[in-house]
């Protein structure tokens, strides 16, 4: 009998905008504020999606986007990630104004930030659970593991070598105007060494 996951396996772009400082924010602010702030920020990220990425899961402090079929251009991919980041901070500005009288409102930008991981898997399986699509495969695990790395910045865009390799060298840019891609790698249990490039996002709002 054929495995339905193999039938459904497709090359897939994976993108995870992840809110950093989530646990500290939940513990340092009251429930009234955190219950409004986190959903508002996640919603802003989802509505900033201009590449028609699909949402697989909302993971408490992150949105797990994916896209099968043709990839966006490298330029459009970078612009999308940039938009996720800038819209995140526009929402923080809005929340600070709306809840200006709340004693903990100034902690929002002091604690919370955004990091974005983009990865590519050649064989990503999918199954429907209720109304949601659950993605399965080693590269799904890799994408999540890449959120744990040795990058010194708190807010960054990380592009795995697997996604970078999908683009012709002539279309790749390493200097985006606000900064330049640097190279790094991480060693992960059961996966091995994963190479990636990354760039600090904070200059976009400084």
C-alpha positions, 0 to 999 in steps of 0.5 A, spaced: 500 500 500 502 506 498 503 511 503 499 517 502 504 522 505 509 520 499 503 521 494 502 528 497 509 530 498 511 536 495 517 541 494 515 547 499 517 554 502 517 554 509 516 561 513 516 562 520 515 569 523 516 568 531 515 573 536 521 573 541 520 575 548 514 571 548 515 568 555 518 574 559 512 578 556 507 573 559 510 573 565 512 580 566 505 583 564 498 582 566 493 577 562 489 583 560 494 586 556 498 580 554 491 577 551 490 583 547 497 584 545 499 577 542 493 576 538 494 583 535 501 582 533 500 575 530 494 578 526 498 583 523 503 579 521 498 574 517 495 580 514 502 583 512 502 576 507 502 579 500 505 573 497 499 569 498 502 564 503 498 559 506 497 558 514 499 551 517 499 553 524 499 559 529 503 556 534 502 561 540 508 566 539 509 564 531 505 563 524 507 557 520 507 559 513 508 555 507 507 555 499 507 550 494 508 551 487 513 556 484 517 560 488 517 568 489 523 571 486 528 572 491 527 580 491 519 579 493 521 574 498 526 579 502 520 584 501 515 580 504 520 578 510 521 586 511 514 587 511 512 582 516 517 586 520 515 593 519 508 591 520 509 588 526 512 594 529 507 599 526 502 594 530 506 595 536 506 603 535 498 602 535 498 598 541 502 603 545 497 609 543 491 605 544 493 602 551 497 608 553 494 608 560 496 601 562 502 601 566 505 595 562 504 598 555 512 601 555 514 593 556 511 591 549 517 594 545 522 593 550 521 585 551 518 583 544 521 582 537 521 578 531 525 573 528 524 570 521 526 563 519 525 561 511 527 554 509 525 550 503 523 542 503 523 538 497 519 533 500 514 536 505 507 531 506 501 534 508 495 532 512 488 535 513 486 535 521 480 538 522 480 545 518 487 545 518 493 543 514 499 539 518 505 539 514 510 533 516 517 531 514 524 532 516 525 539 513 519 542 517 523 540 523 529 543 521 525 550 520 523 550 527 530 548 529 533 553 526 529 558 531 535 556 536 541 558 533 548 562 535 546 569 532 547 574 536 542 579 534 535 578 537 531 580 531 533 577 524 532 574 518 535 567 517 535 564 510 537 557 510 542 554 504 536 550 502 532 556 500 538 560 497 540 554 493 533 555 489 535 561 486 540 563 481 546 566 483 545 572 479 538 573 482 541 573 489 543 579 493 547 580 499 546 587 501 539 590 502 541 597 503 539 596 511 545 591 512 548 585 509 547 577 509 552 574 513 553 566 513 552 562 519 551 554 521 548 550 526 549 543 528 542 539 530 541 533 533 538 528 528 539 533 523 546 535 522 550 541 520 545 546 517 548 552 513 544 559 513 545 566 511 542 571 516 541 579 516 539 583 522 532 586 522 533 592 527 536 597 522 529 597 519 526 601 525 532 605 528 
